[in-house]
Amino acid sequence: MTVLVTGGAGYIGSHTVVELQSAGYEVVVADDLSNAKADVIDRIETITGKRPVFYKIDCADKAALRGVFENHPIDAVIHFAGFKAVGESVQKPLQYYRNNLDSTMTLMEVMEEFDCKKFVFSSSATVYGPNNPYPYKEEMPAIQSSSPYGWTKVMIERILTDYVTAHPDCCAILLRYFNPIGSHESGLLGDDPNGIPNNLMPYIGRVAAGKLEKLTIFGDDYPTPDGTCQRDYLHVVDLAVGHLKALEYAREHEGVEAVNLGTGNGVSVMELVHAFEKANNITLSYVVGPRRDGDLPAFWADASKAQILLGWKATHSVEDMCRSAWDFARNSK
Ligand code: WQD
């Protein structure tokens, strides 16, 4: 079976490609490398012994996408490609709507031309918005977000849902990620954003590696046990395996399913900082600064549907996540 992975050179995408290849799938990667490096493909080959087919293309380029489908019998698509920086999306909403929606709808049109009916979508817990109680459950309203980035996820979930309603022999799985961190055990793949990281763990890794002076903890006056925000951190390899399980489900089913991929546990910023220090025997330099706009005090997943529907459960500990994150960060250039 051949799977097209858009954004497959990215953080989550590359880890997913490794799991797909290890499970015997033929993998084709389409990535414009706007937030990934070409050598990730070499690293995937080093890990699995098999080089995925790679196309450096923009998924909004219909002719280029058609070329991929003409050259390969694509049976299913896992769609990661898209802009994903929350803060940047507030500054550049039009670019986010154009890129994320255009690439998705172009991809769906080409899939329809080639009769490809299986779609696994990289969605986000951000679709639950600020008003749902946590732990978040899939049947809660997922109709609001706090940033244009998050709104693109809400809109794409809607587009996929309406499309599958009109084409009931198709299947779309909407995977709602919580906070993926950590790296593949080889230390060859990891969260390596261009520029200054927005997210907590890659920032911690660069402080630990001496590339950034200190971490600023965005607020310790939240209504949480230690005053810092709580999130549901999960190991990126667990997340990647979740995509494999979703693909296996999609192969045998029709319709649309939203599925949370999280651990079901909330961990605070301070807890994660201390866990990283303990797991790696490192003292991190940090200060407490003002809150970051848009941050919610706490949320985590109700992860029961993933276990029931997909037979998936997160298995890695916070210590595993911290140790693997450091194994990657300290080897990064
Ligand atoms: C986690 C906590 C920060 C950096 C975002 C997106 C979500 C998904 C994952 C794309 C928060 C605190 C962070 C720092 C800090 N992205 N923090 N200092 O905001 O939960 O989720 O990334 O799919 O859609 O919303 O993750 O890692 O940015 O922040 O104190 O330098 O760490 O305030 O409490 P977040 P994050």
Residues whose N, C-alpha, C, O or C-beta is under 5 A from the ligand:
A	BS01	WQD	K84 V86 S124 T126 F178 N198 N199 L200 M201 Y203 T216 I217 F218 C229 R231 V269 R292 D295
